[in-house]
């Protein structure tokens, strides 16, 4: 009967198909089961088979941990109207259920991406053009998909305490691939140690202390749209770093954009300094930390000197190449080298995020402002 494609019933004025694709069912995980194994209470010799059609209860067979996880997940919790956001059949289908637990990892990942797309089409679009999505499409071993980050039956909201994608757990989740999986480490440019150095940063410490507004991986790299820094559309490309950091550091971004460095970047000069050139990338430390490159005792030699004493850069952009050396030979430079953290360094005179040339009347080293700048010490 159910092999007839036209077979249907009326439910509240809506035609509901009763067709079952026998070929698809024969290849399914349930091929060895009879109809009444799932459709409890049905009598095949009667029409209709039951006075009231009860929903199939998968837990009558699948009562193990995965079903318990599903019931507690964001998909399994009953919403208004008594319906779950995503039921077993939404993901596994009805009669054509595939058995994927014994499939290769990459095949399972591809299956998951297709299933999740049914509800999350907008996310799938972003994911497929991300570095993760491109790697999955190319068949790259270790490429992550939905289930690697969100889990399978235990999908939880990022707002849930202890969720893999929660603010406190996110870095740990990303490191489970970027640090712990050999096939990923072998393909990713930055070393595992460089990526893991985030855990010692001012951002990671703030997150651990309960400040969930502090930056974690997805704040900088994006979540589903993650791309390498070499991609011009990436959130961490040279041209976009300031705006990415500016999501949190709004006032600093506004200052930087009016600075000589910010203006140079805006014209396409990628050699100009941006946030990460001075503060570092994953292992960003507070400026009060003596290990930080922007600490008072380090900023001149570790931050300003590499660019302003560079023969290549000074020649290319017509800058004076002796500025750092003249500072190093000065009273201020010698005192700083001797360990004085209160003596003037480059930032004391030129500013920090608001560095401007002396020809700019708003610059700290403009002739009209020089006395006030020196007078601050």
N, C-alpha and C positions, 0 to 999 in steps of 0.2 A: 504493500500500500504506500509506504513512505518514500518509495523510489520515484513516485509520480511528482514531477516538479510543480504541478498545478495544485497539489493537495494543500489545503489551507483551512483554517477555522476562523470564526469571527469572535473577537474578544473586545467587548465594549465598543463595537462599531468599527473596529480595525481588523483587517485581514492579517492573520499570523500564519506564516508558512510552516508546514509540517513536513517539508521535504528533508530527507536525509540522504546525503551522497554516500552510497554504499561503498564505493571504491575508496573514498577518503577515510571512511570509518574503518574499513578493512586494514588500512595502514596505520591506524591510530594506536595509541597506548592502550586503549580499551577494547581492541578488536576481539579479544577472547571473552568479553562480558556480554551477557544478554541484556536486552533493553530494560527489563525490570530490575536489574542490579542497581541502576541509577534512578529509574522512574518508579519509585516505591509506591505500591498500592494500585498500580495499573493492572487491569485484567485484559489480556490480549484478545479474548474471545467475546468481549463486550464492546459496544460502541454507544456512547463514548467510553473510553477505557477506564475513566474514573469520573465520579460526579464533580469532584473539585481537583484541578491540576495543582499539585503541590510543587514548589520549587525543588530542584534536585539539591540534595544536601551532600556536598562532597566530603564533609567531615565524617560521614558514616564509614568511609574507608580511610580517608586521609586525616587521621586524628593525631598524627605525629607532630614534632616540633614546628615544621614549616607551616602547618595550619594554625597553630597557636600564635606563631609570629605574625601571620597574616591578620588574624583577628585583632591584634594589638597595633597593627600598622595604620598608616594614614589612609590606605586603601580599604582596609577592612572595617574601620569604625563606622557604625551606622550613622548616617546623616539625617537631616530633616526629610520626612516622607518614608522613613524606614528602609532606605536603599543605601548600600555601600557605594562609595565613589567608583570603585572598580571591583567587580566580582570575579570569581574564578574563571568564568566563561569569557569575560572581557579580555583576559590575557591568554587563556589556554584554548579558547573557542569551545564549541559544544561537542560535536561528534568527530571532529578531525583533530583531536588532541595529540600533539606530538610529545614523544618521550625524549626529553633533551638532557636528562641528568647523566646519561652515558655518552653524550656527544663531546667532541673536542671543545676546548674552551673558546676558541675563536668562533665556532659555529653557534655556540650558546649566546655569545655576545651579540652576534649579528641578529639572531632570533629576537633577543631582548630589545634591540634598537627598533626593529620593525613593529613589535608589539606596543612598545611605549608610545610610538609615533601616533597611534590611533587616537590618543587623548592629548598628547603633548606635541602636536605638529609644529608649533612655533619654536619649541625647544629643539626639536630634531633638525629644523632648518639651520639654526645656529651651530648645533653640534657637528653637522656634516661638513661645514666649511672650517671648523676648528682643526688644529693639528691632531687632536685625538680622533676626530671623525675621518679626516683624510687618511690617517694611519690605519684605521679599521677597514676603510674601503679598499685600501691597498693590500689588506691581508697581513699587516705587520703584527708579528707575535708580541703580545703584551699591551697592545693598544686598548685603552680602557673604554668601556661603554657604560650605559646606564647602571647596570647591576654591579659594576665594580665600585661605584661611588655610593649609590643609594641602597644597594642590597637587592634581594629578590622578593621574598615574601615579607621581609621585615622593614620595608620602606617606611621611613619616619620623616616627619617635618623637620627642617633645619632648626626650628624653634624648640624642638623637643630635647630635653636634657639627656645627654648621652648619645644622641643620634650621630651617626658617622659624619654627616654633613653639618653638624652644629658648629658654632664658632669655636668652641673649645677643642673639638675633635678633628676639625678640618685639616689642619697641618699634618696630623698623625695619619689621616687617610691618604693624603697626597704622598707622603713619605713612604707609605706602604708599597708604592710602585717605584717612585724615584730614588729611593734608597735601598729597598729590600729586594727588588726584582732585578736579577742580573741582566735579563734581556732588555730591560728598560735602561739601566745604567749604561749599557754598551752603545745605545743609540742616541742618548741625550747628550748634548754638548757639555753643559756645566757638570762638574763632578758632583757625586753624591754628597760629599762633604760641604761643598759650596751651598747646595740646596738645603742641607740639614742645618746650616749655620743660622737659619731663621730662628731656630729654637732658643738661641742665646740672645736674640735681638730685643730691643726695647718694646717692639710690638708684641712678640710672643710672650714676654714676661707680663705685659699688661693684660693680655687675654687670659693667661693662667691665674692672674690675680682677680679676675672677675670683670674686667673692663671689656665687654663684648663689642664695644665700638672700635676697639683697636684693630689695626689691619691684620688680616690673615690672607692666605694664598689667593682666594677668589677676588678679594678687593682689588688686588693689583693685576692679576692675570686674567680675571674674568672667570666665569664658571663653565658654562656650556660653550662659550665662544673663545676659549683660550687659544692663543697663538704665540709663536716664538717672537722674540723681540726684533728679529730681523725682518719680520713682516710689517710693512708700513701701516697696516690696519690694526696691528696689535696694540693693546692698552699699555704695553711696556716697550713700544718702539721709542726711539730717541725723541721723536716729535710729540709723543703723547704722554711721556712720563710725568711732566709737570702737571698736566690736567688730571692724571690718575692720582698722583699724590694730593692734588688739590681737592679731591673728593672729601678729604678730611681736613687738610691744611689750606683752607680757603683763603685766609689772609696772606699766608706765605706765597701762595700762587699769584695773588694779585700784585704783590711786591715784585716777585720774580719776573713777571711779564713786562714790567716797566724797566727792568734792569738791562744792562748792556748784554748780559748773557741771554736773557729771555728774548730780547729783540733780535739778536743774531740768530737764534734758533728759529724764530718766526720767519726769517728770510731764507731758511733752508740750510744754514750753516750747522751741520750736525757735529762739527768738531767743538762747538761751543758747549760750555758746561751746563748740565742740568742736574736735578736733585741727586741722582744716583752717582754722579761723578764725584760729588763731595761727601755724601753721607754713606755711600755704599749701597748694596742691593738687599740681600737677605739679612745680613748681619748688621743692621743699622743699630747703632748705640746712641745713647743720650749724649749730648755735647758735654755734659758734666762727667762722663765716664772717661778716665784718663786713657783708655784704649781706643777711644773713638778718633777717627781721622779729623773730626772737626773740634776736638778738645782744644783748649787754648794753647797748649804746648805743642800741638801737632799740626794745627791748621795751615800755618805758613809753609812748612816743609813738605807735608804729606798731601795737601789739597791744592794750594795755589802754585807751588813750585813745579809740579809735573807738567803743567801747561805753560806757565809764564817763563819757565827756564828751558823750554823745549826749543831746540834749534829749528826743528821741522815746522812747528806751529808758529813761532815768532816770525820766521822768514815768510811763511805762506800768507799770514795775515798782517804783515808789516808792523809787528809789535816790538817794543824794546826788549831785548833779551837779557839785560843786566839787572832787571828790577829785583829779582829775588836775591841775587848776590849782593847788591847794594844794601838791601835790608839785612841780610845775614851778617854783614860787616859792621852794621850800625850798632849803637848802644842797645837798641831794642832787640835786635837779632841776637847779639851776644848774650844779653841777659836771659832771653828766652832759651837759648841753647844751654845755658847754665842751670836751667830748671825753674826760672821765675815764671809763674803762670799768670801773674797780674800785669806784667809789662805788655805794652802794645804789640799786637800782631797785625797781620794784613787786615783782618776783619774789623779791628778796632778803628781803623781809619777809613777803609773803603766801604764798610758795611758788610752785611751778610747776604741776604736775599735781594737787597736793593742796590747792588753795586752799579755805579754809573760813572762815566768818564768825567774828568775834571771840567770839560767844556759844557757839561750840563749844569745849569744853575741850581738844580735841586740835589746835586751830588754832594756828598759829605766832604769831598776834597776840592770842590769848586772854590776859587779864591775868596768868594764872599762867605763861605762856610768853614774855611779851614781853621780859623781861630777857635771857633766853637767846637770843632772836632777835636783839636788838640787840647782844648780846655776841659774836655770830658774826663781827661786823666790828670 
